[in-house]
Amino acid sequence: MKISLEWISQYVDISDIDPAVIADKVTMSCAEVEGYTKIKRAVDNVLVGEITAIEKIPNTSDLNLVTVDCGQAKYTTVCSAPNVRQNMKSAFAPAGVKLSDNIIVSQTQMAGHQSQGVLCSARELGFSEFHEIILEVPDSIAKGTPLNELVPATDTILEIDNKSLTHRPDLWGHYGFAREIAAIFSRDLKPLDLDDLTAYRQLPEYSVTIDDLGECPCYCCLEMQNIEVKVSPLFMQWRLHAVGQRSIDLMVDLTNYIMFELGQPTHAFDSSKLKKIRIAPLGKEGTFTTLDDVKRDMLSDDLMIWNEKEPIALAGIMGGQNSEVTPATTKLLLESANFKAGRIRRTATRLGLQSEASQRFEKNQPPVNAKKAIGRFMSLIKEAGMRPEVIGCFSFQGDLKEDTRPLEISLEFFNKKIGMNIPEEKITDILKSLGFEAAIKNEKLIVGIPP
């Protein structure tokens, strides 16, 4: 698993700590760091440009002559990117700019036209290896803005051994690692910005039924409309690229961002295609076509998400084509749930479909994260400049396990198991830094275990 220290720095101040020290301390304290890589993004002298004209070049299969307005100057470039379009904003590198892999842009003649620079892909900017399309920049950013004012030039990526995280579901996201790092270095952990879901409690409840709480301990959802499929904020794009995840659009990126942040998978359905949600086994052998356009052979006990009598998702693993969000989607149902680890593991292994979501559900994610993920989604979508109309209350079935759990341990037992005597103040400081309630009374450690 890849962990971005720039992403971590949003929650805990690590600006004065060498990445090598962080890697060593994390290895010795909680999870094996196999290595770390430094990213150098090519953002110097790259500008935000608006595409003002596109002209198909005759006698070529995919080349266009594109005019790019960078505020103080206009440029022409020859571009073959499939996503290039008029009025789009992108990252433009004029001649003389050094891009990733030390490539220096030059002014050239291509297909009989002057190309004065390059509209850049994620790979050319050093974001990631993805290069099939050019980077899209949100409309709210002014043309001519230097990219280095928007995007950090460097990052360090920790490579974490997945096997050492099998017993730590809380470490399958950046916020969990931020909590650990804050505790290791005695730093403050910033709280996540979460939307207040009680603001929607007067709205109608969405119909959710769980056939077996043992298979699905809790299922949460929130319905909204006036949704627009648009480009994601740049911070979301560069962080997803840094951990090896391609940026698609805001709806897809939001669910991925929250998964890599909290460790909690979510899924967005086009709710104009839905009426009621039911979580139940398939009930008979059959086939189901997942989002990757593969028709899969299913067993009767495979757990599914149903729209009344029609299965619409393979629970905890992948959604189906019959309810996917498309550019035409204006009404959305956001799902955030918790599933039995063993059920997800067996189905994913049999199908050879170990998705990022299934890997996390296989580790027994805390049910309370299902609610947090929806609050985080609403906070981030507003930060991205969208104001969806929520048309249903936060609806859930099952047990979110939100309560703090009490525990008492004698200090004698505690020190014997630890193998050494730790000062009482240090015991409580460590626990509090990890989010526990902790106090020592009458030779007993009194702990409140967070959900």
C-alpha positions in Angstrom: 0.0 0.0 0.0 1.2 3.5 -0.8 1.0 6.3 1.8 1.7 9.9 0.7 3.4 12.0 3.4 2.1 15.2 1.7 -1.4 13.8 2.3 -0.5 12.8 5.9 0.7 16.4 6.5 -2.9 17.6 6.1 -3.7 16.0 9.4 -0.5 16.2 11.4 2.5 18.5 11.2 5.5 16.5 10.0 7.3 19.4 8.2 10.4 19.2 10.4 10.8 15.3 10.3 13.0 13.6 7.8 11.0 11.0 5.8 13.7 8.4 6.6 13.0 8.9 10.3 9.2 8.6 9.7 9.7 5.3 7.8 11.9 3.9 10.5 9.6 4.8 13.4 6.5 3.5 11.6 8.3 0.2 10.9 9.3 -0.1 14.6 5.9 1.0 15.9 3.1 -0.4 13.8 3.7 -1.5 10.2 6.6 -2.5 8.0 7.7 0.1 5.6 9.3 -1.7 2.6 10.8 1.5 1.2 10.1 5.0 0.2 10.2 7.0 -3.0 10.5 10.7 -3.5 8.3 12.3 -6.1 9.5 15.4 -8.0 6.6 17.0 -10.0 7.4 19.1 -13.1 5.3 22.1 -12.3 7.8 25.0 -12.7 6.9 27.4 -15.5 3.8 25.3 -16.4 0.7 27.4 -16.8 -3.1 26.9 -16.6 -4.4 27.4 -20.1 -7.9 27.6 -21.5 -8.5 25.9 -24.9 -10.2 28.5 -27.1 -10.2 26.7 -30.4 -9.8 23.2 -31.9 -9.2 22.5 -35.5 -9.0 18.9 -36.9 -5.8 18.5 -39.0 -6.7 17.0 -42.4 -5.2 13.6 -43.4 -4.4 12.6 -39.9 -6.2 10.1 -37.7 -6.3 11.9 -34.4 -4.3 15.2 -34.5 -5.9 18.6 -33.7 -4.5 22.1 -33.9 -5.3 23.6 -30.5 -5.2 27.3 -29.4 -4.4 27.7 -25.7 -5.0 31.0 -23.9 -2.6 31.4 -20.9 -3.7 34.9 -20.0 -0.7 36.9 -21.0 -0.1 35.0 -24.2 -1.8 32.6 -26.6 -0.1 29.5 -28.0 -0.9 26.9 -30.7 -0.1 23.2 -30.1 -0.7 19.9 -32.0 -2.5 17.5 -29.6 -4.0 14.0 -30.0 -5.4 13.6 -26.5 -8.9 12.1 -26.7 -10.3 14.3 -23.9 -9.2 17.7 -25.4 -12.2 20.0 -26.0 -13.1 23.6 -26.4 -13.3 25.8 -23.2 -11.5 23.1 -21.2 -8.7 24.2 -18.9 -5.5 22.2 -18.7 -1.8 22.4 -17.9 0.3 24.0 -20.7 4.1 23.8 -20.9 5.5 26.4 -23.4 8.8 25.8 -25.2 11.8 25.7 -22.9 10.0 24.1 -19.9 11.5 21.0 -18.4 8.9 18.2 -17.9 9.1 14.8 -16.2 12.1 12.5 -17.2 14.1 15.7 -18.0 12.3 16.2 -21.3 12.6 19.9 -22.4 9.7 21.2 -24.5 10.7 22.6 -27.9 8.9 24.6 -30.5 8.4 22.3 -33.5 6.5 21.8 -36.8 4.0 18.9 -36.6 1.8 17.9 -39.5 2.5 21.2 -41.1 1.6 23.3 -38.1 3.6 25.1 -35.5 3.4 23.6 -32.0 4.6 26.1 -29.4 4.3 23.8 -26.4 2.6 20.8 -24.8 -0.8 20.2 -23.1 0.4 17.9 -20.3 -0.7 14.5 -19.1 -0.2 13.3 -15.5 3.0 11.5 -16.6 4.5 14.5 -18.2 3.9 16.5 -15.0 5.4 13.7 -12.8 2.1 13.0 -11.1 2.0 9.4 -12.1 2.5 7.0 -15.0 -1.0 7.7 -16.5 -0.6 9.5 -19.9 -3.6 8.6 -22.1 -5.3 12.0 -21.5 -4.3 15.5 -20.6 -4.8 16.8 -17.1 -8.0 18.7 -16.6 -8.0 21.8 -14.3 -11.2 23.1 -12.6 -12.9 26.1 -14.3 -12.6 28.1 -11.1 -8.8 28.5 -11.6 -7.8 31.5 -13.6 -6.0 31.0 -16.9 -2.3 31.9 -16.7 -2.0 30.8 -13.1 1.4 29.1 -12.6 0.9 25.4 -11.7 3.6 25.6 -9.0 1.3 27.9 -7.0 -1.4 25.2 -7.0 0.5 21.9 -6.8 3.3 20.9 -4.3 6.5 20.1 -6.3 7.6 17.2 -4.1 6.2 14.3 -2.1 7.4 11.2 -0.4 5.6 7.9 -0.8 5.9 5.1 1.8 5.5 1.6 0.6 3.7 -0.4 3.3 3.8 -4.2 3.5 0.1 -5.2 3.3 0.6 -8.4 5.3 1.6 -6.4 8.3 -1.8 -4.6 8.2 -4.0 -7.7 8.2 -4.9 -7.1 11.9 -5.1 -3.3 11.6 -8.2 -2.2 9.6 -7.7 1.3 10.9 -4.4 1.5 9.0 -6.0 1.0 5.5 -6.3 4.7 5.0 -4.2 7.9 5.4 -6.0 9.2 8.4 -5.3 6.0 10.4 -1.5 6.4 9.6 -1.8 10.1 10.5 -3.1 9.0 13.9 -0.2 6.6 14.4 2.4 9.2 13.3 0.8 11.8 15.6 1.1 9.4 18.5 4.7 8.3 17.6 6.0 11.9 17.4 3.7 13.4 20.1 2.0 15.7 17.6 -1.6 17.0 17.5 -4.0 15.2 15.1 -6.3 17.5 13.2 -10.0 16.3 13.1 -11.5 15.5 9.7 -14.0 18.0 8.4 -17.3 16.1 8.4 -20.7 17.4 7.3 -23.4 17.6 10.0 -25.7 14.8 8.9 -28.3 15.8 11.5 -29.2 18.8 9.3 -31.1 16.4 7.0 -33.0 14.4 9.7 -36.4 16.0 8.9 -36.2 14.6 5.3 -37.8 11.3 4.2 -35.9 8.1 5.1 -34.7 5.9 2.2 -36.0 2.3 2.3 -33.2 -0.1 3.4 -33.6 -3.7 4.4 -30.9 -6.1 5.6 -31.8 -9.8 5.4 -29.0 -11.0 7.7 -27.1 -8.6 10.0 -24.4 -11.2 10.4 -23.5 -10.7 6.7 -24.1 -7.0 6.7 -23.8 -5.4 10.2 -24.8 -2.0 8.9 -25.8 -0.2 5.7 -26.0 3.6 5.4 -27.1 5.8 2.5 -27.9 9.4 1.6 -29.8 10.6 -1.5 -29.1 13.8 -3.3 -30.0 15.5 -6.6 -28.7 18.4 -8.8 -25.5 16.4 -9.2 -23.1 17.4 -12.0 -20.3 15.1 -13.1 -17.3 17.5 -13.2 -13.6 17.7 -12.8 -12.1 17.1 -9.3 -10.1 19.7 -7.4 -6.4 19.6 -8.1 -5.5 18.4 -4.5 -7.7 15.4 -5.0 -6.2 14.6 -8.4 -2.5 14.8 -7.4 -3.0 12.8 -4.2 -4.9 10.0 -6.0 -2.2 9.9 -8.7 0.5 9.8 -6.0 -0.9 6.5 -4.6 -1.4 5.0 -8.0 -5.1 5.8 -8.6 -6.2 7.4 -11.9 -8.3 10.5 -11.5 -11.6 10.1 -13.5 -14.2 12.7 -12.4 -15.5 14.2 -9.2 -18.0 11.5 -8.4 -15.6 8.6 -8.9 -12.7 10.5 -7.3 -14.6 11.4 -4.2 -15.4 7.7 -3.4 -11.8 6.7 -4.1 -10.4 9.7 -2.1 -12.5 8.8 1.0 -11.4 5.1 0.7 -7.7 6.0 0.6 -8.2 8.5 3.4 -10.5 6.7 5.8 -10.1 3.1 4.7 -13.9 3.0 4.2 -15.2 2.1 0.7 -18.3 3.9 -0.5 -20.3 3.5 -3.7 -22.4 5.9 -5.7 -25.6 4.7 -7.5 -27.6 6.6 -10.1 -30.7 6.8 -7.9 -33.1 7.6 -10.7 -32.7 3.9 -11.5 -33.5 2.8 -7.9 -36.6 2.5 -5.7 -35.6 0.5 -2.6 -32.4 -1.1 -1.3 -32.2 -4.6 0.1 -29.0 -6.5 1.1 -29.4 -10.2 0.6 -27.8 -13.3 -1.0 -28.4 -13.9 -4.7 -30.5 -16.9 -3.8 -29.7 -19.0 -6.8 -26.8 -19.5 -9.2 -26.7 -17.0 -12.0 -24.6 -14.3 -13.7 -24.0 -10.6 -12.9 -22.3 -7.9 -15.0 -20.0 -5.8 -12.9 -18.7 -2.2 -13.7 -15.7 -3.6 -15.6 -18.1 -5.1 -18.2 -17.4 -8.7 -17.2 -20.3 -11.1 -16.8 -19.5 -13.1 -13.7 -20.8 -16.5 -12.6 -22.4 -16.2 -9.2 -23.3 -18.6 -6.4 -26.6 -18.6 -4.5 -25.0 -17.4 -1.2 -23.0 -14.5 -2.8 -24.1 -11.3 -1.1 -25.7 -8.7 -3.3 -27.2 -5.2 -3.1 -30.7 -5.3 -4.6 -33.0 -2.7 -6.1 -36.1 -4.4 -4.9 -36.0 -7.6 -7.1 -32.9 -6.7 -9.2 -29.3 -7.1 -8.1 -27.3 -3.9 -8.7 -24.0 -4.5 -6.9 -21.7 -7.3 -5.7 -21.7 -6.3 -2.0 -18.3 -5.0 -0.8 -16.5 -5.8 -4.1 -17.9 -4.0 -7.2 -21.0 -2.2 -8.5 -23.0 -3.2 -11.5 -23.5 -1.7 -14.9 -27.2 -1.4 -14.4 -27.0 1.4 -11.8 -23.6 3.1 -12.5 -23.2 6.9 -12.4 -22.8 8.4 -15.9 -22.2 11.9 -17.2 -26.0 12.2 -17.5 -26.6 11.4 -13.8 -28.3 14.2 -11.8 -29.6 12.1 -8.9 -27.4 10.0 -6.7 -27.6 7.6 -3.8 -24.4 7.3 -1.8 -23.9 3.9 -0.2 -21.6 3.3 2.8 -21.8 0.0 4.5 -20.1 -2.7 6.5 -19.9 -6.4 5.4 -18.8 -9.7 7.0 -15.1 -10.0 6.3 -15.1 -13.8 5.6 -18.0 -13.5 3.1 -16.3 -10.8 1.1 -13.0 -12.6 1.1 -14.4 -15.9 -0.1 -16.4 -14.3 -3.0 -13.6 -12.0 -4.1 -11.1 -14.9 -4.1 -13.4 -17.2 -6.0 -14.0 -14.5 -8.7 -10.4 -13.4 -8.8 -11.8 -9.9 -8.1 -9.8 -8.5 -5.2 -10.7 -4.8 -5.5 -9.4 -1.9 -3.4 -12.8 -2.1 -1.6 -12.8 -5.8 -1.0 -9.3 -5.7 0.4 -10.5 -3.3 3.1 -13.8 -5.1 3.9 -11.8 -8.3 4.3 -10.0 -6.7 7.3 -13.1 -5.9 9.3 -13.6 -2.2 8.9 -15.1 -0.4 12.0 -18.9 0.0 11.3 -18.8 3.7 12.6 -16.7 4.6 9.5 -19.7 3.9 7.3 -21.3 7.0 8.8 -18.1 9.1 8.8 -17.6 8.4 5.1 -20.9 9.9 4.2 -20.2 13.0 6.4 -16.8 13.3 4.7 -18.3 12.9 1.2 -20.7 15.8 1.8 -17.9 18.0 3.2 -15.6 17.3 0.3 -18.3 17.7 -2.4 -19.0 21.2 -1.0 -15.3 22.0 -0.9 -15.2 21.1 -4.6 -17.8 23.8 -5.3 -20.9 21.7 -5.8 -24.0 22.3 -3.8 -26.2 19.2 -4.2 -29.7 19.2 -2.8 -30.0 16.4 -0.2 -33.5 14.9 -0.6 -33.4 12.2 2.1 -32.2 11.9 5.7 -29.1 9.9 6.6 -30.7 6.5 6.5 -29.2 3.3 8.0 -30.0 -0.1 9.2 -27.9 -2.2 11.6 -25.5 -1.1 14.4 -22.9 1.6 13.8 -21.1 0.7 17.0 -20.6 4.4 17.8 -20.3 4.1 21.5 -17.1 4.3 23.5 -16.4 0.9 25.1 -15.1 0.8 28.7 -12.2 -1.3 29.9 -10.3 -1.7 33.2 -6.9 -3.3 33.5 -4.8 -3.5 36.7 -1.4 -1.9 36.3 0.3 -5.0 37.6 -1.3 -7.1 34.8 -0.6 -4.4 32.3 3.1 -4.1 33.1 3.5 -7.9 33.3 2.1 -8.3 29.8 4.2 -5.4 28.4 7.3 -6.7 30.0 8.4 -3.5 31.6 7.2 -0.7 33.8 6.0 2.3 31.9 5.4 5.6 33.7 1.7 6.2 34.4 1.7 9.5 32.6 3.3 8.0 29.5 0.7 5.3 29.4 -2.2 7.7 29.4 -0.4 10.1 27.0 0.1 7.4 24.4 -3.5 6.2 24.7 -5.0 9.7 24.5 -2.9 10.5 21.5 -4.5 7.5 19.7 -8.0 8.8 20.5 -8.6 6.7 23.7 -10.0 8.0 26.9 -7.5 7.1 29.6 -7.0 7.6 33.4 -5.3 5.7 36.2 -7.2 5.3 39.5 -6.4 3.0 42.4 -3.7 1.1 40.5 -6.1 0.5 37.6 -5.9 1.7 34.1 -9.4 3.0 33.1 -9.8 3.1 29.3 -12.5 4.2 26.9 -12.0 2.5 23.6 -13.0 4.7 20.7 -15.4 3.2 18.0 
